[in-house]
């Protein structure tokens, strides 16, 4: 995310070579630490994520 900016949650899961459950746990951890911002997808479907301060 630090290299690509805003990404869809589904794309993050597809691009990381780890089980989806591990990716979602990592995203949850970063969210609890206040490192992520979530927003609705531009098409109105799904969620997009960006690192805060990006």
N, CA, C and O atoms as CSV, one atom per row, in Angstrom:
chain,resi,resn,atom,element,x,y,z
A,1,UNK,N,N,0.822,-1.190,0.000
A,1,UNK,CA,C,0.000,0.000,0.000
A,1,UNK,C,C,0.867,1.254,0.000
A,1,UNK,O,O,0.484,2.267,-0.586
A,2,UNK,N,N,2.004,1.202,0.635
A,2,UNK,CA,C,2.841,2.397,0.677
A,2,UNK,C,C,3.376,2.739,-0.707
A,2,UNK,O,O,3.721,3.894,-0.957
A,3,UNK,N,N,3.453,1.775,-1.604
A,3,UNK,CA,C,3.949,2.026,-2.956
A,3,UNK,C,C,2.836,2.360,-3.932
A,3,UNK,O,O,3.065,3.091,-4.895
A,4,UNK,N,N,1.634,1.840,-3.705
A,4,UNK,CA,C,0.556,1.960,-4.689
A,4,UNK,C,C,-0.579,2.860,-4.268
A,4,UNK,O,O,-1.458,3.151,-5.079
A,5,UNK,N,N,-0.592,3.308,-3.037
A,5,UNK,CA,C,-1.663,4.193,-2.592
A,5,UNK,C,C,-2.942,3.442,-2.281
A,5,UNK,O,O,-2.915,2.370,-1.677
A,6,UNK,N,N,-4.045,4.005,-2.692
A,6,UNK,CA,C,-5.374,3.472,-2.384
A,6,UNK,C,C,-5.631,2.179,-3.165
A,6,UNK,O,O,-5.448,2.129,-4.381
A,7,UNK,N,N,-6.058,1.137,-2.446
A,7,UNK,CA,C,-6.328,-0.161,-3.067
A,7,UNK,C,C,-7.641,-0.740,-2.571
A,7,UNK,O,O,-8.068,-0.471,-1.448
A,8,UNK,N,N,-8.275,-1.536,-3.418
A,8,UNK,CA,C,-9.470,-2.266,-3.009
A,8,UNK,C,C,-9.049,-3.420,-2.106
A,8,UNK,O,O,-8.006,-4.035,-2.331
A,9,UNK,N,N,-9.843,-3.714,-1.098
A,9,UNK,CA,C,-9.534,-4.827,-0.198
A,9,UNK,C,C,-9.339,-6.130,-0.971
A,9,UNK,O,O,-8.419,-6.894,-0.677
A,10,UNK,N,N,-10.187,-6.385,-1.945
A,10,UNK,CA,C,-10.069,-7.634,-2.710
A,10,UNK,C,C,-8.758,-7.704,-3.465
A,10,UNK,O,O,-8.184,-8.786,-3.593
A,11,UNK,N,N,-8.263,-6.571,-3.973
A,11,UNK,CA,C,-6.987,-6.570,-4.687
A,11,UNK,C,C,-5.816,-6.815,-3.749
A,11,UNK,O,O,-4.841,-7.465,-4.126
A,12,UNK,N,N,-5.908,-6.302,-2.541
A,12,UNK,CA,C,-4.845,-6.536,-1.560
A,12,UNK,C,C,-4.723,-8.035,-1.294
A,12,UNK,O,O,-3.623,-8.587,-1.287
A,13,UNK,N,N,-5.856,-8.680,-1.079
A,13,UNK,CA,C,-5.862,-10.118,-0.795
A,13,UNK,C,C,-5.292,-10.902,-1.976
A,13,UNK,O,O,-4.538,-11.854,-1.774
A,14,UNK,N,N,-5.637,-10.519,-3.194
A,14,UNK,CA,C,-5.151,-11.224,-4.386
A,14,UNK,C,C,-3.650,-11.054,-4.596
A,14,UNK,O,O,-2.982,-11.979,-5.058
A,15,UNK,N,N,-3.113,-9.880,-4.261
A,15,UNK,CA,C,-1.723,-9.580,-4.556
A,15,UNK,C,C,-0.731,-10.093,-3.511
A,15,UNK,O,O,0.461,-10.209,-3.796
A,16,UNK,N,N,-1.203,-10.393,-2.327
A,16,UNK,CA,C,-0.303,-10.860,-1.271
A,16,UNK,C,C,-0.338,-12.381,-1.232
A,16,UNK,O,O,-1.407,-12.989,-1.186
A,17,UNK,N,N,0.822,-12.975,-1.251
A,17,UNK,CA,C,0.937,-14.431,-1.293
A,17,UNK,C,C,0.831,-15.032,0.113
A,17,UNK,O,O,1.764,-15.663,0.610
A,18,UNK,N,N,-0.311,-14.821,0.726
A,18,UNK,CA,C,-0.625,-15.360,2.047
A,18,UNK,C,C,-2.097,-15.753,2.035
A,18,UNK,O,O,-2.857,-15.271,1.194
A,19,UNK,N,N,-2.507,-16.614,2.948
A,19,UNK,CA,C,-3.932,-16.950,3.033
A,19,UNK,C,C,-4.763,-15.693,3.302
A,19,UNK,O,O,-4.331,-14.809,4.041
A,20,UNK,N,N,-5.949,-15.613,2.705
A,20,UNK,CA,C,-6.787,-14.425,2.917
A,20,UNK,C,C,-7.024,-14.102,4.394
A,20,UNK,O,O,-7.064,-12.930,4.767
A,21,UNK,N,N,-7.180,-15.111,5.223
A,21,UNK,CA,C,-7.420,-14.845,6.650
A,21,UNK,C,C,-6.241,-14.091,7.271
A,21,UNK,O,O,-6.443,-13.220,8.117
A,22,UNK,N,N,-5.023,-14.416,6.862
A,22,UNK,CA,C,-3.834,-13.736,7.384
A,22,UNK,C,C,-3.797,-12.280,6.915
A,22,UNK,O,O,-3.429,-11.387,7.678
A,23,UNK,N,N,-4.178,-12.049,5.670
A,23,UNK,CA,C,-4.195,-10.686,5.125
A,23,UNK,C,C,-5.226,-9.843,5.878
A,23,UNK,O,O,-4.950,-8.706,6.259
A,24,UNK,N,N,-6.419,-10.414,6.090
A,24,UNK,CA,C,-7.451,-9.663,6.809
A,24,UNK,C,C,-7.047,-9.402,8.266
A,24,UNK,O,O,-7.387,-8.353,8.813
A,25,UNK,N,N,-6.339,-10.323,8.893
A,25,UNK,CA,C,-5.852,-10.088,10.254
A,25,UNK,C,C,-4.853,-8.938,10.267
A,25,UNK,O,O,-4.887,-8.098,11.166
A,26,UNK,N,N,-3.967,-8.895,9.280
A,26,UNK,CA,C,-2.979,-7.815,9.196
A,26,UNK,C,C,-3.668,-6.467,8.970
A,26,UNK,O,O,-3.296,-5.465,9.581
A,27,UNK,N,N,-4.668,-6.448,8.092
A,27,UNK,CA,C,-5.414,-5.216,7.844
A,27,UNK,C,C,-6.120,-4.765,9.121
A,27,UNK,O,O,-6.138,-3.575,9.437
A,28,UNK,N,N,-6.698,-5.712,9.850
A,28,UNK,CA,C,-7.349,-5.383,11.116
A,28,UNK,C,C,-6.386,-4.809,12.130
A,28,UNK,O,O,-6.715,-3.861,12.844
A,29,UNK,N,N,-5.203,-5.377,12.195
A,29,UNK,CA,C,-4.191,-4.891,13.120
A,29,UNK,C,C,-3.810,-3.449,12.769
A,29,UNK,O,O,-3.764,-2.588,13.648
A,30,UNK,N,N,-3.541,-3.190,11.503
A,30,UNK,CA,C,-3.194,-1.832,11.083
A,30,UNK,C,C,-4.344,-0.857,11.339
A,30,UNK,O,O,-4.114,0.295,11.705
A,31,UNK,N,N,-5.572,-1.316,11.148
A,31,UNK,CA,C,-6.729,-0.460,11.404
A,31,UNK,C,C,-6.834,-0.114,12.889
A,31,UNK,O,O,-7.079,1.040,13.238
A,32,UNK,N,N,-6.652,-1.102,13.760
A,32,UNK,CA,C,-6.710,-0.848,15.208
A,32,UNK,C,C,-5.617,0.116,15.648
A,32,UNK,O,O,-5.805,0.886,16.590
A,33,UNK,N,N,-4.478,0.073,14.969
A,33,UNK,CA,C,-3.370,0.972,15.299
A,33,UNK,C,C,-3.577,2.369,14.712
A,33,UNK,O,O,-2.767,3.266,14.944
A,34,UNK,N,N,-4.654,2.555,13.958
A,34,UNK,CA,C,-4.950,3.858,13.379
A,34,UNK,C,C,-4.107,4.195,12.163
A,34,UNK,O,O,-3.917,5.369,11.844
A,35,UNK,N,N,-3.598,3.176,11.479
A,35,UNK,CA,C,-2.699,3.388,10.337
A,35,UNK,C,C,-3.419,3.413,8.994
A,35,UNK,O,O,-2.816,3.773,7.983
A,36,UNK,N,N,-4.706,3.035,8.964
A,36,UNK,CA,C,-5.427,2.923,7.703
A,36,UNK,C,C,-6.653,3.826,7.679
A,36,UNK,O,O,-7.233,4.152,8.715
A,37,UNK,N,N,-7.027,4.217,6.475
A,37,UNK,CA,C,-8.297,4.898,6.243
A,37,UNK,C,C,-9.102,4.024,5.292
A,37,UNK,O,O,-8.562,3.497,4.320
A,38,UNK,N,N,-10.381,3.870,5.570
A,38,UNK,CA,C,-11.274,3.075,4.732
A,38,UNK,C,C,-12.270,4.003,4.053
A,38,UNK,O,O,-12.716,4.987,4.643
A,39,UNK,N,N,-12.612,3.691,2.828
A,39,UNK,CA,C,-13.605,4.467,2.101
A,39,UNK,C,C,-14.370,3.559,1.158
A,39,UNK,O,O,-13.914,2.465,0.824
A,40,UNK,N,N,-15.530,4.018,0.733
A,40,UNK,CA,C,-16.322,3.239,-0.221
A,40,UNK,C,C,-15.610,3.225,-1.570
A,40,UNK,O,O,-14.922,4.179,-1.933
A,41,UNK,N,N,-15.785,2.149,-2.290
A,41,UNK,CA,C,-15.225,2.027,-3.622
A,41,UNK,C,C,-15.818,3.094,-4.528
A,41,UNK,O,O,-16.936,3.559,-4.303
A,42,UNK,N,N,-15.081,3.475,-5.534
A,42,UNK,CA,C,-15.563,4.487,-6.481
A,42,UNK,C,C,-16.810,4.023,-7.211
A,42,UNK,O,O,-17.640,4.842,-7.607
A,43,UNK,N,N,-16.947,2.732,-7.389
A,43,UNK,CA,C,-18.118,2.178,-8.068
A,43,UNK,C,C,-19.251,1.862,-7.097
A,43,UNK,O,O,-20.309,1.382,-7.503
A,44,UNK,N,N,-19.024,2.134,-5.814
A,44,UNK,CA,C,-20.055,1.895,-4.815
A,44,UNK,C,C,-20.111,0.470,-4.308
A,44,UNK,O,O,-20.992,0.125,-3.521
A,45,UNK,N,N,-19.166,-0.375,-4.754
A,45,UNK,CA,C,-19.134,-1.771,-4.304
A,45,UNK,C,C,-17.807,-2.022,-3.599
A,45,UNK,O,O,-16.741,-1.717,-4.132
A,46,UNK,N,N,-17.884,-2.574,-2.411
A,46,UNK,CA,C,-16.669,-2.920,-1.694
A,46,UNK,C,C,-16.037,-1.750,-0.959
A,46,UNK,O,O,-16.611,-0.665,-0.870
A,47,UNK,N,N,-14.855,-1.993,-0.440
A,47,UNK,CA,C,-14.116,-1.009,0.354
A,47,UNK,C,C,-12.748,-0.780,-0.273
A,47,UNK,O,O,-12.161,-1.681,-0.873
A,48,UNK,N,N,-12.257,0.438,-0.121
A,48,UNK,CA,C,-10.903,0.778,-0.526
A,48,UNK,C,C,-10.144,1.169,0.727
A,48,UNK,O,O,-10.729,1.676,1.684
A,49,UNK,N,N,-8.837,0.932,0.720
A,49,UNK,CA,C,-7.993,1.176,1.881
A,49,UNK,C,C,-6.778,1.987,1.450
A,49,UNK,O,O,-6.218,1.769,0.375
A,50,UNK,N,N,-6.383,2.916,2.297
A,50,UNK,CA,C,-5.173,3.687,2.051
A,50,UNK,C,C,-4.454,3.883,3.383
A,50,UNK,O,O,-5.099,4.021,4.423
A,51,UNK,N,N,-3.125,3.896,3.354
A,51,UNK,CA,C,-2.365,4.206,4.557
A,51,UNK,C,C,-2.576,5.671,4.909
A,51,UNK,O,O,-2.565,6.522,4.020
A,52,UNK,N,N,-2.767,5.981,6.177
A,52,UNK,CA,C,-2.937,7.366,6.584
A,52,UNK,C,C,-1.664,8.144,6.280
A,52,UNK,O,O,-0.551,7.657,6.477
A,53,UNK,N,N,-1.858,9.353,5.802
A,53,UNK,CA,C,-0.727,10.197,5.470
A,53,UNK,C,C,-0.191,9.956,4.073
A,53,UNK,O,O,0.799,10.573,3.680
A,54,UNK,N,N,-0.820,9.076,3.316
A,54,UNK,CA,C,-0.368,8.773,1.955
A,54,UNK,C,C,-0.767,9.869,1.058
A,54,UNK,O,O,-0.486,9.819,-0.140
